[in-house]
């Protein structure tokens, strides 16, 4: 079964419902575009609902990591401009306002992972990188914290 997705919003949280398999191919590009569309709309609280996902391969896992990086990119706390590290790995001051204060742009959380996804996240130790919640309601409530 190919990847299918639907988008909705609850309590100010943009939810992307996924179903099927998150594997290499054209359907994975639709997921990438959905995340980018939410960011482009200014939706900084994004929940990926994995309830109906049956399988994730390495490409799918890479897309989840890419989504996390897209949503949580580092921005200037003062003006919101994107920030970058220099060649030595040090954060550069903001080019627009010269501030050194940084913050993540948004939050991305995963909910309802099945056994295969849970095992994959633990095996790759990405469970310590992603905020994974057992239910959609727990995930939505955690955005308020």
C-alpha positions as CSV (number, residue, x, y, z in Angstrom):
1,X,0.0,0.0,0.0
2,X,1.4,3.4,-1.0
3,X,1.7,6.2,1.4
4,X,-1.4,8.3,1.8
5,X,-1.7,11.5,3.7
6,X,-4.4,13.9,5.0
7,X,-4.0,17.2,6.7
8,X,-6.1,18.8,9.4
9,X,-5.8,21.2,12.3
10,X,-6.8,20.7,16.0
11,X,-6.2,23.2,18.8
12,X,-3.7,25.2,16.8
13,X,-1.7,22.1,15.9
14,X,-1.3,21.1,12.2
15,X,-1.7,17.3,11.9
16,X,-0.5,15.2,9.0
17,X,-2.2,11.8,9.1
18,X,-0.1,9.2,7.3
19,X,-1.2,5.7,6.3
20,X,0.5,2.9,4.4
21,X,4.2,2.5,3.9
22,X,6.8,5.3,4.2
23,X,9.3,4.0,1.6
24,X,11.4,5.3,-1.2
25,X,9.4,6.6,-4.2
26,X,7.1,9.3,-5.4
27,X,4.8,9.2,-2.4
28,X,7.6,10.2,0.0
29,X,7.9,13.4,-1.9
30,X,4.3,14.2,-1.1
31,X,5.1,13.8,2.6
32,X,8.1,16.2,2.2
33,X,5.9,18.7,0.4
34,X,3.2,18.5,3.0
35,X,5.7,19.3,5.8
36,X,7.2,22.2,3.8
37,X,3.7,23.5,3.0
38,X,2.8,23.6,6.7
39,X,6.1,25.5,7.4
40,X,5.5,27.9,4.5
41,X,2.0,28.6,6.0
42,X,3.7,29.6,9.3
43,X,2.4,26.5,11.2
44,X,5.1,26.0,13.8
45,X,3.4,23.1,15.7
46,X,3.3,20.0,13.5
47,X,2.2,16.5,14.5
48,X,2.8,13.5,12.3
49,X,0.2,10.9,13.1
50,X,1.6,7.4,12.4
51,X,-1.4,5.4,13.5
52,X,-2.1,3.8,10.1
53,X,1.5,3.5,9.0
54,X,2.4,-0.2,8.5
55,X,6.1,0.1,7.5
56,X,9.0,2.6,7.4
57,X,12.2,1.8,5.5
58,X,15.5,3.7,5.7
59,X,14.3,6.3,3.1
60,X,11.2,6.9,5.1
61,X,13.2,7.3,8.3
62,X,15.4,9.8,6.5
63,X,12.3,11.8,5.5
64,X,11.1,11.9,9.1
65,X,14.5,13.2,10.2
66,X,14.4,15.8,7.3
67,X,11.0,16.9,8.5
68,X,12.3,17.4,12.0
69,X,15.2,19.5,10.7
70,X,12.8,21.5,8.5
71,X,10.5,22.4,11.4
72,X,13.0,22.9,14.1
73,X,15.6,24.9,12.1
74,X,17.5,27.4,14.2
75,X,16.4,31.0,14.0
76,X,17.2,34.3,15.6
77,X,15.2,34.9,18.8
78,X,15.0,38.6,18.1
79,X,14.0,38.8,14.4
80,X,13.3,35.2,13.3
81,X,15.9,35.1,10.5
82,X,17.6,31.7,9.8
83,X,21.0,31.3,11.4
84,X,24.0,29.3,10.3
85,X,27.2,28.0,11.6
86,X,30.5,29.2,10.3
87,X,33.3,27.0,8.9
88,X,34.5,26.2,12.4
89,X,31.1,25.1,13.6
90,X,30.4,28.2,15.6
91,X,27.1,30.0,15.4
92,X,27.3,33.3,13.4
93,X,25.6,36.4,14.8
94,X,22.3,37.2,13.0
95,X,23.0,38.9,9.7
96,X,19.9,41.1,10.1
97,X,20.0,42.2,13.7
98,X,23.4,41.0,15.0
99,X,21.8,39.1,17.9
100,X,23.5,36.0,19.2
101,X,20.2,34.6,20.7
102,X,18.9,31.4,19.0
103,X,15.8,29.3,19.2
104,X,14.2,26.5,17.2
105,X,11.6,27.8,14.7
106,X,8.9,25.2,15.6
107,X,8.1,21.8,17.1
108,X,7.5,18.5,15.4
109,X,6.1,15.5,17.2
110,X,5.2,11.9,16.3
111,X,2.1,10.1,17.6
112,X,0.7,6.6,17.5
113,X,3.7,4.7,16.2
114,X,3.2,1.1,15.6
115,X,5.5,-1.7,16.8
116,X,7.8,-1.6,13.7
117,X,8.3,2.2,13.9
118,X,8.8,2.1,17.7
119,X,11.4,-0.6,17.3
120,X,13.1,1.2,14.4
121,X,13.3,4.5,16.5
122,X,14.8,2.6,19.4
123,X,17.2,0.6,17.3
124,X,18.5,3.8,15.6
125,X,18.4,5.7,18.9
126,X,16.2,8.3,17.2
127,X,13.7,7.9,20.0
128,X,15.9,10.3,21.9
129,X,15.8,12.8,19.0
130,X,12.0,12.8,18.3
131,X,9.3,13.7,20.7
132,X,7.1,10.5,20.4
133,X,3.7,10.2,22.0
134,X,1.5,7.2,22.4
135,X,-1.7,9.0,21.4
136,X,-2.7,12.0,19.4
137,X,-4.4,13.6,22.4
138,X,-1.2,13.3,24.5
139,X,0.8,14.8,21.6
140,X,-1.6,17.8,21.2
141,X,-1.6,18.4,24.9
142,X,2.2,18.4,25.0
143,X,2.4,21.3,22.6
144,X,0.9,23.5,25.3
145,X,3.5,22.5,27.9
